[in-house]
């Protein structure tokens, strides 16, 4: 269902060419800018109903484009979510089961094809700035780096800005550690992206930028000029978190202003979103999921439904609202369709192009939207969504405590657990997931249960088996990674 339907403006031949899978030769190639916040909740922005946090730039951006009411991150925490967005594949299919700490064996393998690689191969200039979080051996030999996954230029950190958002010391530019920097992470990430737009890219090429802010992920550090805006709140952690979101919003605003300054607005598709729901921790309990159930780390809506805003002048109606369920795994097929290039045909993709929405039609999905997280903080670990309906399931194994990385116990459970404890919800009528309708909607329940079981086993069968954990060792100045040892024999 689409409210204020996205309009198909006079570019019929352009879209007809895309539908046929041919490049959009008659128009100038489209630039792409994907901006990702970290731990930003569904209810954290003014344009999503927050009346306390000031986000003027993102609110203006939403008024200029389309705001998705039912946009989903590919996962309930950071590394899997980023992996799904970059590859168009549900992260558990490619072996990203959890967030990746430094020196973990878990990584997006070189055999995976990212949207950056596809676009670079098609002649795009490419740039990543900010949080990477797709390998454990960040800037070390033995695992692919951002350059191996399609980025010409990268100014990146493995996970968090350290020691926090203020004056980080752990950024790496194209393989060379930058050293201590002065300023706040969002400003530094935005400044690097702007510098690349001005002087670093080949202006003869279209571009793809992936800008990944650390804000508002903990550990939080916020410039006083933003915390002052929340002086009315007694708790300093509330002032810090709200100010941190505003700090990120200001950095986003500078990036959008630069597109205007360079005359790039009209030919750049910009998409803003978050990697998962808000953390809502004891130290910073003020993130918001709005009306949604639970938070980051949960397969309930609060862990996976997040802001999603798309602006593509001339193709999206200003101020539109779209209620079609969409997901980060759709980004790769959507950008491929807009660029007129073929997505990978030799592997299963879990996403679908959003282009049909531009003519008021539903997305053409061949597989339901899917989430799976063995270490989920919620009791439910697996879910699918089809239309207005969401089916969730538990597993027949004991809960694992929330933790990082991948362990032998977790892989064993992942490969042997079966689903149980199914519940069915109509999210259009019951956004808070309060009423299980499995007994009232028996035919729908049985059909979605069959689809969920099929998807669950298919994804589990494809997921790689990581080596047992061992620390790498140094031989002289060379890092030697442990020999590959499967944790358990993969199922036949």
PyMOL commands that set and color helices and strands:
alter all, ss='L'
color gray80, all
select helices_A, chain A and resi 12-19+46-48+56-64+78-87+115-121+146-149+185-200+224-230+236-261+265-267+301-304+330-339+355-359+408-416+442-462
alter helices_A, ss='H'
color red, helices_A
select strands_A, chain A and resi 2-3+31-37+66-68+71-72+125-131+153-157+172-173+176-177+207-212+268-274+308-311+320-322+326-327+369-372+382-386+389-395+419-426+473-475+478-480
alter strands_A, ss='S'
color yellow, strands_A
deselect
rebuild
show_as cartoon
